[in-house]
């Protein structure tokens, strides 16, 4: 019986027209059990929205946390991306990076807040992403600290340029980040080269901590795949959403 409760979920698709990206962007929106427009909800925004739902099983995890762990109901917004141009949007050296950050903060957030009863305080929003999605979530927070102060980074791709950007910051005491990386991610091939994600995450962690950020940092056996991240999602969500 329990499983049926966990698998019954409401996911709505929305399409927004982005002036910044000059194209339409699809959002997947998970509404929690007992959803009521009169109430207000914390919200988790995910990069790679389709993957978070399909491979991360985030809606099933959310149901379980809400129905069985007593976590306060929350809304999830998955922002879809075209994998062919993902690096251009998520990496600071990409030619669509600035437009993507602007679209996220200045188009997607207002759209969701106008249409759904999500809370509007930075402390009630969580950004989540895997690999480049983790690092672009940090970049969003750095550019829009009034909007985002909480980040879940699953094996974040903290390449040299991202670390340089973090290094230029002086005070990150407002930032709270949950980081996890797999110990078998030390030689991973991406579309821009081969990287040691363990080292990238260790150095990003130390840069963030030196600037006063709150960092919950974890290393575990795991590879750079959704099979690893999926199992880690509940603990990451609980870190921010457990009341």
C-alpha positions in Angstrom: 0.0 0.0 0.0 2.8 2.4 1.0 4.4 2.2 -2.5 1.2 3.3 -4.2 1.1 6.4 -2.0 4.6 7.2 -2.9 4.1 6.7 -6.6 0.9 8.8 -6.9 2.2 12.2 -7.7 1.2 15.4 -9.4 3.6 16.9 -11.9 2.5 19.8 -14.1 4.3 20.9 -17.2 4.7 24.6 -17.9 6.3 26.4 -20.8 7.7 29.8 -20.5 8.9 32.1 -23.2 12.3 33.5 -22.4 13.4 36.8 -23.8 16.9 36.3 -22.5 17.4 32.9 -24.2 15.2 33.8 -27.2 13.3 30.5 -26.9 10.7 28.6 -24.9 11.8 26.7 -21.8 9.9 23.8 -20.2 9.4 23.5 -16.4 8.2 20.4 -14.6 6.5 21.3 -11.4 5.9 18.8 -8.6 3.0 19.6 -6.3 3.1 17.8 -2.9 0.4 15.5 -1.4 -2.4 17.6 0.0 -1.4 20.5 -2.2 -3.7 23.5 -1.5 -3.4 26.9 -3.2 -4.3 28.6 0.1 -1.2 27.4 1.8 2.4 28.4 1.1 5.3 26.1 0.4 9.1 26.0 0.4 10.5 25.4 -3.1 13.3 23.4 -4.6 14.6 24.6 -8.1 16.5 21.9 -10.0 18.8 22.3 -13.0 18.6 19.4 -15.4 14.9 19.2 -14.5 14.0 16.2 -16.7 16.9 14.1 -15.2 16.1 15.0 -11.6 12.6 13.6 -12.2 13.5 10.6 -14.4 16.8 9.5 -13.0 16.9 11.2 -9.6 13.3 10.1 -8.8 13.0 13.3 -6.9 9.2 13.3 -6.9 9.1 9.8 -5.3 11.7 10.9 -2.7 9.7 14.0 -2.0 6.5 12.0 -1.4 8.4 9.7 0.9 9.9 12.6 2.9 6.6 14.3 3.2 4.4 11.2 3.9 6.8 9.1 6.0 9.5 11.4 7.4 7.3 14.3 8.5 9.0 16.9 6.2 6.9 19.9 5.6 5.3 19.7 2.1 7.4 21.5 -0.6 7.1 22.3 -4.3 9.8 21.2 -6.9 10.5 23.1 -10.1 12.6 21.3 -12.6 14.1 23.5 -15.3 14.7 21.5 -18.4 17.8 21.9 -20.6 18.8 20.9 -24.1 21.8 18.6 -23.4 23.5 19.6 -26.6 23.9 23.2 -25.3 24.0 22.4 -21.6 27.7 23.4 -21.2 27.0 26.7 -23.0 24.4 27.6 -20.4 25.8 26.1 -17.2 29.5 26.8 -17.5 30.8 30.3 -16.9 32.8 30.1 -20.1 29.7 29.2 -22.1 28.2 31.6 -24.6 24.7 31.3 -23.1 25.7 31.4 -19.4 24.7 35.0 -18.6 21.5 34.7 -20.5 20.7 31.5 -18.6 21.3 33.1 -15.2 19.1 36.1 -16.1 16.4 33.8 -17.4 16.4 31.7 -14.2 16.4 34.7 -11.8 14.4 37.2 -13.7 11.9 35.1 -15.7 11.5 31.6 -14.2 11.3 32.8 -10.5 8.7 35.5 -11.1 6.7 33.1 -13.3 6.6 30.4 -10.7 5.9 32.9 -7.9 3.0 34.4 -9.7 1.4 31.1 -10.5 2.1 28.9 -7.5 2.0 29.5 -3.7 5.7 29.3 -3.1 7.4 31.3 -0.4 9.4 34.2 -1.5 12.2 34.4 1.1 15.6 33.3 0.0 15.6 31.0 3.1 12.7 29.1 1.6 14.3 28.5 -1.8 16.8 25.7 -2.5 18.8 25.4 -5.8 19.9 21.9 -6.7 22.1 20.5 -9.5 24.4 17.8 -10.5 27.8 18.3 -12.1 27.7 21.6 -14.0 24.2 22.0 -12.6 25.8 22.1 -9.1 28.3 24.7 -10.1 25.8 26.9 -12.0 23.5 26.8 -8.9 26.4 28.3 -6.9 26.9 31.0 -9.7 23.2 31.8 -9.5 23.5 32.4 -5.7 26.7 34.5 -6.1 25.0 36.7 -8.7 21.6 36.9 -7.0 22.3 36.5 -3.2 19.0 38.3 -2.5 17.2 35.3 -4.1 19.3 32.3 -3.3 21.3 31.4 -0.2 20.9 27.5 -0.2 22.4 25.2 -2.7 22.6 21.4 -3.2 25.6 20.4 -5.3 25.9 16.8 -6.4 29.4 16.3 -7.7 29.6 20.0 -8.7 31.8 20.7 -11.8 33.9 23.4 -10.1 36.3 24.0 -13.0 39.1 26.6 -12.8 36.9 29.5 -14.0 34.2 28.7 -11.4 36.9 28.6 -8.6 38.3 31.9 -9.8 34.8 33.5 -9.5 34.4 32.1 -6.0 37.9 33.3 -5.1 36.9 36.9 -5.9 34.2 36.9 -3.3 35.0 38.3 0.1 32.1 37.4 2.4 29.9 34.3 1.8 28.7 34.0 5.3 25.1 34.2 3.9 25.6 31.0 1.8 24.7 27.5 3.0 25.7 24.6 0.6 25.3 20.9 0.8 28.1 19.2 -1.3 28.6 15.5 -2.1 31.1 13.9 -4.4 31.9 10.3 -5.2 35.4 9.0 -4.5 35.5 7.2 -7.9 35.1 10.5 -9.7 38.8 11.2 -9.9 39.2 10.7 -13.6 36.0 11.6 -15.4 35.7 12.5 -19.0 33.4 15.4 -19.9 32.8 17.3 -23.1 35.5 19.8 -22.1 38.2 17.5 -20.8 39.1 14.9 -18.1 38.7 16.1 -14.6 39.3 14.9 -11.0 36.0 15.8 -9.4 37.2 14.9 -6.0 39.9 17.5 -6.1 37.7 20.1 -7.7 35.1 19.7 -4.9 37.8 19.7 -2.2 39.2 22.9 -3.4 35.8 24.5 -3.9 34.9 23.5 -0.4 37.9 25.1 1.0 37.4 28.3 -1.0 33.8 28.5 0.2 34.7 27.9 3.8 37.5 30.5 3.8 34.9 33.0 2.8 32.6 32.1 5.6 30.1 29.9 3.8 28.4 27.1 5.7 29.4 23.9 4.0 28.0 20.4 4.7 30.5 18.4 2.8 30.5 14.6 2.0 32.7 12.2 0.2 31.4 8.6 -0.4 32.0 5.7 -2.7 30.3 6.6 -5.9 30.8 7.5 -9.6 29.7 10.5 -11.7 26.3 9.0 -12.4 22.6 9.3 -11.4 22.8 5.9 -9.7 25.0 7.6 -7.1 23.2 10.9 -6.9 19.7 9.4 -6.7 20.6 7.6 -3.4 22.0 10.9 -2.0 19.1 13.1 -2.8 16.9 12.4 0.3 19.7 13.4 2.7 20.5 16.5 0.7 16.8 17.6 0.7 16.5 16.8 4.4 19.4 19.0 5.2 17.5 22.0 4.1 13.8 21.0 4.5 13.7 19.2 7.8 12.1 21.5 10.3 
